[in-house]
Amino acid sequence: MNGLPIMLTDMSRSRVIQLWFTAVALVIVAGIALGVSISMSTAAILLALCLAPPAIVLKLWPGRQAQTVNEVLHGSERR
């Protein structure tokens, strides 16, 4: 086990990013419903801060494992 909760080990990169954007959208809707007023500069900073985590996830999420020499020479499927 790599220390991540079970739920995160089964999730794909795109699913994590979808959940992040959903959470951000819910916070924005809650802010509008509560009557929060935001200036343009604050909105730009918040937008940048909301886009930073998905960019980091895209860069750091582990990709496909490379094949070993044994898998290349003998195939990865067992009989």
PyMOL commands that set and color helices and strands:
alter all, ss='L'
color gray80, all
select helices_A, chain A and resi 6-9+13-33+40-60+69-74
alter helices_A, ss='H'
color red, helices_A
deselect
rebuild
show_as cartoon
